[in-house]
Amino acid sequence: MKAEKDTTIETLRGTVIILVVIGHVIGSASDGGMKVSDDSFLRYFYYTFIDPIQMPLFTVIAGWVYTLRPVIREKINDFILKKVLRILLPMLVVGMCYFLLQYFTPGTNNKGNLLDIWKLLIFPYTLYWYLYSLFLVFVIVAFIDSFHKMNTVNNWLIILGVSTFILLMRDAVIPYEQPNYFSYKGAMYLFPCFILGIGLNRFKAFFQEPFIKYAITIILIVCIIIQQLSWFKVIHYTVHKDTIIGLLIGLLGTMMLLRFRLETKWLIWFGGFAYSIYLFHAFGTAGGRIILKRFDIHSSALIFTVSLAAGLLLPIVAEKLLDKFKITRILFLGKN
C-alpha cells in the first residue's frame, strides 16, 4: 500500500514544473524561446525569479522524496536499474524525438546536425541535461547512503559542504571547453540541492532551531538585495545560478517555500504530472509559438499564454495516451 503523498511537496512540485515551463517559454537567453530582449520584463522575471529557483527546488524535492524509500546496500543494483528505466530510457527516447522534431520542423530554434543524433547517448541535449545529471546524482547518493554516511547531522553537513565547495570550484578547475560527458557538470550543480533535500526531511529538528530559521531569512534577504543591485548595474558583480549568491538564493528560497507549508489543489494536480510535463513540454511550447507565427501573430502576451498552455496541457494528454500501452509506457514514461 502506497503512503499518502505530502500535499505540501506536491504543491511545490506543481509550482516548480510551471516555473520550468514558463522559463522555457521565455527562453534562457535572447536567442531562445520567445527571443525576448535582455532589457525586457520577461528577461528580468526569468533572471530574478525562475533561473535561481527552478532546478534547486526540483532537485530538493527529489532528495526529500528519496528519503521516504532510501536505498539499502543489498538492493543497490535494483535501485540503479530502476533509475535507468525511469530516467535514462525516457530521456533518450523523448530526447531523440525532440531532436528529430527540431531538425525537420521549420521555424524551430537551435537545429542540430542529423548525423549528431548519436551524441544524445553521451552528451546532454537541451533541457534533457537535467535527467542525465539527476541520474548521476542518484547513483552517487545510492553508494553514499548504502554505507550509512548520511545518518547523522554532522556527516550530512560535511557532505553538503564538500559538494557545495566542489560546485563553486567547478568552473575554475574544469575548462569550459572540456566535454560535458553524461552531463557531469550539471550533476555537480544538482548534488548540493539533492543533499539539502535529504537533510530537510531526515533531520527536521535541526531546521526547526530558531537560529537556523533566522539565519536562513537574513542571508536570503541579503542575497536577493545583491542580486537586484547586480541586475540594475548598481554594483559590478554578476549573479548566476551556480555562483555563491545564486546558489544561496535557490537553496534558501526552497527552504523558505517548504517552511510556508503551502497547499493548493490545482498545483497538486499539476504536480502529479510533473515528470511527463518535463519530458514533453518543449513540444508544446515550441509548437504553440511556431503555429502562432505561421498565422502572423506576433503578440508577446498571446504567444506567452498559448505556449504556456500548450506546454502544460499537451504533456498531460500525452501521458494519458502513452500510459495505455505497455511498450509506450516503458519507453516514453519510464513506468513499469
Summary of the structure (lengths in Angstrom):
residues: 336
radius of gyration: 19.9
end to end distance: 16.7
largest distance: 59.8
contacts: 1067
relative contact order: 0.15
helix: 74%
strand: 0%
